[in-house]
Amino acid sequence: MDIKETILEIGRKARQASRAMAKLDTQSKNACLSAMADTLEKYSSLIIAANAIDMKEAETSGLSAAMLDRLMLDEKRVNDMANAIRTLVILDDPAGRVLSSKTRPNGLVIQKVSVPIGVVGIIYESRPNVTSDAATLCIKAGNACILRGGKEALNSNLAIAKALMEGGKAAGLPENAMQVIPITDREAIKHLVQMDQYLDVIVPRGGHQLIEMILDNSRVPIIKHAHGVCHIYVDESADLEEAVQIAVNAKCQRPGVCNAMETLLVHKNVAAAFLPKVGAEYLTRHVEMRGDEATRALIPTAITATREDWSTEYLDYILSIRVVDDLDSAIDHIAEYGSGHSDAILTNDTAHAERFLNEVNSAAVYLNASTRFTDGGEFGLGAEIGISTDKLHARGPMGLEELNTYKYVIRGNGQIR
């Protein structure tokens, strides 16, 4: 197999499909999505069987428990994917909306109209549900998509894609509107990101190594969905009982995802009252705690945190903890070590809350809530392509609106300049 030619052919087909996708009306797209959701459930047992193969290989290769959880599919998770598609059906179609309109003194009517991006490439690792979420979001927004998942989920991704494509085709989905690259060799990614004649944007989500490789090689515009070094800061006026619950949820509810907390910051005035309580909760959940000197004095089981720990996305039952002098110190820490993903303050001080929300320049900032809510479904977007840590074109959960761009439509009646 010539990898370059294979990728180019996928690109050519996607470009043709994108033109057909742009012509579909909302009713046609919704019919395709409904059929895809039904077919996904119909083939649930086959998808779970394919996933079992991936799980067995991942366990043999020594994948961590948190990463295995990202990979695993069961009947509930397949049903959740199908229901996420049905949520998209009832959401407004972003394509074709008039974003602004003005009439010039010469009579020209100038409208700014949302339109599909065209061909969207999504490169991702581990989580097979991304195959369904990304493809169906692109379809609802009127785009063609090329998906390249990680080798650890290849069987799962192909099974999901087969079900989706069968359902979509039966309902009139244009051929090649959704394509999955079956090649696990990373050479395929290098050819994909060079394919600017067919691909309009690349959305990479995965580990630091993958993102860096794409940034080094791409000729296609990139919207990064990079690592999530998420923080929670427990201010001196926080409700400490509530803070324990939030901090445990943010770390332990699902540690292998990008919106899980990786660093806990605690005001020095409440550290003695708070850290032993939350530390005891973490111990029962087998969380390895890495702390500064003040933290280790209050949680004897904590090991020494290094400078590298403050900027590490563990995606596991590991947590960095630091005692800070005040709000300014917490904000400074996040500015230096954070990734711009999701950060929270727990406080009952209104002034401190507003300062944190205004001064921490992350894609999502929270007051008195877990960072685990940074998610397309939780934000009412149906699902998301990923969580963008960039500041341009899209930021935070990237849903339907972010999968459109715009063009100007100008109507005249003979005007010349």
N, C-alpha and C positions, 0 to 999 in steps of 0.2 A: 504493500500500500504506500503510495506517495502521499505523505501527510499534507504537504503544502497544497497539492492539487485537490485533495479531499476537502480541505477547509475552504479553498476558493470556490469550489462547486457548491458547498453549503451556503456560502455568502451570496453567490449569484442567485440561487433559489430563494434566499431570504429577501433579497432586493425585489425580485419579481412579486413575491408574496406580499411585501409591504405595500405595493401599489394597490393590490386587490383589497388588503385590509383597510386601507384608507377610504375605500368606497362603501364599506359596510355601514348600514345604519344601526342605531342602538338596538332595535328589535332583533335584528339578525345576530348581532354580537351576543345579546342576552340568550338567544335560543342556543347558540353554540355553547355558552358557558353552562347553561342548565343541563344540556346533554353530557358535557364533560364531567360535571359533578355526579350525575347518575351513573356514568360508566366507571368512574373512580370507585364508587361504592360496590358496583357489580363485580369488579375485579379485585376487591379487597383481599380475598384469601390468596390470590396469586401475587399481589404486591407484598403481602406479609411474608410469603414463602421466599420471594426474592430477597427481601430484607434479612431473613434468617441466614441466608448465605453470606451476605455482607457482615452481619453480626459475628458469625463464627470466625470469619477471616480476621475481623478487627480484634476479637478477643485473643486469637492466636498471636497477632502482631503486638499485643501488649497495650492497646489503646486504653486510656484511663477510664474510670467509671463515669466521669462527667461527659467525656466525649462519646462513650458508648450510649449514654442517654440521648445525646443529640442525634445519634444515628438510628436509634431503635424506632420501629414502627409497630403499632398494634392496631386493633380494630378501632379503638377510640381515636387514635391519631389520624388514621385514614378518614374516618368520619368527620373529624375536625377539618381536614383539608377540603373535603367535599362541601361542608357547611360554609367554609371561608369563600369558596367559589360562589355559593348561593347568595352570600352577603354582597358580593360584587354585582350580582344581577340587579339588586334593588338600589344600588348607588347610582348617582347621576353620571351620565356619560361626560367625560371632560372634553371630548373633541367637538369642535364646531361652535364653542361658546364665544359670543362677542364680549371681549374683555374690556373694550372701550370703543367709543365712537365719537367722531367730531366732524363738523361740517366747516370747511374752510371758507374764507370770504369769497373765493373764486367759484364756490359751489361744489368742489370736490368733497365727497363723503369718504372719510378715512376710518376704517375699522381695524382693530387689532383682534385677530381671531385665533383661538387655540386649535392646534393641529397635532396629529401624532408625530413623534420624533422620526419614526421610520423603521430602522432595524436596530434593535437593542441586543447587545451581547451581555450575558450574565455569567460570571465565573465565580464559583462558590465551592465550599468544602463541607463535608460531613452531613449536614442536615438535608435529607431527601425531600422534606416538605417544601423546600425552596423551589424544587422543580415545578410543583403545582402552583404555588403562590406566584412565582415570577412569570410563568407562562400565561396564566389567566389574567393577571394584572395587565400584561402587555396587550393581550387580546382585547380586553375591555377598553383600553386606551387607544386601540386602533393600530397597534404596532405588530410587526413580525419580530420573532425573538430567536436567538441562538443561545442555547444553554450548554455550559460545560461544568458539570459537577465533579467532585473529588473521586478519586479511584476507590476510596473506601466505601462509597455508596453507589457504585456503578450499576449493580444489578437492581437496586431499589429504584434508582433514577430512570433506568430504561423501562422498568415495569410501569412506573407511574406515567411516563411519557406515552407509552403504548396505549394505555387506557384513555388518557386525555385526547390523544390524536384520533383514536377510533370514535369516541363520542363526538368530537368536534367535526370530523369529516362527515358523519351521518347527518349533522345539522347544518352543513353548508360552509364549514370553515375552509377558507382558501388553502390549497395544498402548500405545504412547507411554511405555513405561518408560524409553526413551532417546530424547531429542530433541536435534537440533542446530539452533541458530539460524543461518539462512543470511544474516542481515543484517549487512553489514560496518560500517554507520553506527554510531558510538559512542552514538547516541541509544538504540539497542536496549539497551545495557548500563545506561543510566540508568533505563529502565523496568523492566528485570529486577530491579535491586537495590532498587527501591521496592515490589516485589510480595510484601509480607510476608503477604498472605492465602493465598498458594499455596506460597511458598518458605520452607524452614526454615533454611537456612544457605547462605552464599555462600563459595566457596573461590577467591579470586583469586590467580593466579600470573603474574607478568610484571614489566615495568619500573616504576620509581618513579612515573612519570606516571599509569599505569593504576591502580596501587594507591591513589594519592592521590585520584584521581577517584572511585573506588568508596567510599573512606572518607568523602568529602565528601557523597555522595549516598545511601548505603544506609540502608534501614529494616530490613534483614534482618541477623541476626547474621553476623559475618565471622570466618573463620579465615584470617589473612594468610599467604601464601607469598611473602614479599617478597624483596628482593635478598640475595645472599650475599656479604658481604665477609669471606671466609674467610682465616685466618692460619695460618702455620706458624712456630713459634719454635724456632730451633736453639740449644739450650742449650750451655754451655761443655763439658759432659761427653758431648755427642752423638758417635756414630760418624759421622765426617764423610763417609766414602765412602757409607754408607747414607743419610745426610742428603741428599747430592747426588741420589741416585736418587729419593728420596721427593719432594724439592722440584721436580724436573723433572716427575715424574709428575703432581703436584698442579696444576701450571700448564699443562702442555703436552699431556697425554693427551687432553683435550677441553676447551679453554679457554672454550667458549661455554655452559657449564652452571653452575648456581648453586653447586655444591660444588667448583668449581675455586678454587685459591688465588689471592688477589688481592694479599696483602701478605706478604712474607717478613721476619721479624724474626730478627736474628742477634746473639748475645752478643759483646761487644767483644773478649773474650779469644780467640775462634776466628775472628773476621771475616777476618783476614789469611790464614789457612789455608783458609778455606771459600769466601769470596766469589769469588776469581779462578777457582776450579774450577767452581763452579756458574754463574758468569757466562759462562764459555767454553761450557758446555753450552747455555745460553739463546741465545747468539749463533748457534750452529749451527742453532737452531730459529727464528731470526728473532724472538725476543722483545724487545720494547722495554722496557728497564729504566729505572725512575725512582727515584732514590735520594737519601738525605741526603748531607751532605758526606763523612762517613766512608765511605759506600758508593762514592761517585764517585772517591774517592782510590784505591780498590782495583779498581774496574771503570771504566776511563776512558771507555768508550762509554755509560755511564749518563748520563741527563739529570737535571736538578734536579727533585726531587719537590716538589710544593706541598702545602699543608695539605689541599686538596681531594682530592688523590690518596689520602690515607690512608683516606678513607671512600668511595672509588669502586669500584663493581663494573664492571670493564672488559668481561668476557665476550669477551675477545680476547687476542691475544698481547702483552699489556702487563702489567707487574708492578711494584709498588712494593716497595722494599727499604729497611729501616732497621736501623742498628746500635744496639743498646740496651745499657745499662750492666749489667743483671742481670735476674733473673726477675721481680722486682717491676715493673721498667720495662716488660717485655713484657706482663704482665698488665694494667697500667695502660693501655697503648696499646690493647689489645684492648677493654677496658671503654669507652674513649672513642670509638673509631672503628669497632668491630665491629658487625655486624648481628644477632648472636645465632644464626648459622647453624651453622657448623662451624669449630673451631679445634684445632690440634694442637701438641704439644710433642715435640721430638726430644731425648731425654736418656737417660743411663745413671745418673742420680742419682735414687734412689727417692724421697727427700724432695721434690725439685723436681717430680718427676712427680705425686706425690699433691697437692701444693699447687696445681699448674696444674689438674688434673682437678677439684679441689674448688672452686677460686676462680673459674675462668672459667665464667660462667653462660650457656653457649650450648646450643643444642638437642643438639649432638653435640660431645663433646670427645675427642680422640685422644691416645694415647701411641705414638710411634714407628710411625706409619702415615699414609698419604695421606688427605686430606680427601675424596678422590673416592669413598670408600666410603659416604658419606651418601646412601643410595639404598634404596628399598623392596625391590628385588630383592636387593641385597647384604646387607640386614638380615634376609633370610628372610621378608619380608612379601608376596612375590609381585610386587608393584608398589606404587606409591603415587600418591595424588591429587596430592601435591606435598610440599615440605619446609616445614612450618610454622615460622615464626619467632615465633609467638605463644607465650604460656605457658599459656593456658587454651583449652580443651577438648582440643586436640591440640598436640603439640610434636614437631618433627623429622619424619621420614618418616611421612606420614599414610596408614595402611593400613586393613585391614578393621575392626579393633577400634575405631578412631577414627571410623568411619562408622556406629557404633551409639551410641545414648545408653542410658538405662535408665528403667524405671518400677518402682514398688512394687506388688507383688501381695500382697493381704492376704486370708487365708482364715480365716473364723470359723465359729462354730456357734451364732449367736444373741446374741453379746455386744452390750451397749449400754453407753454411757458416762453 
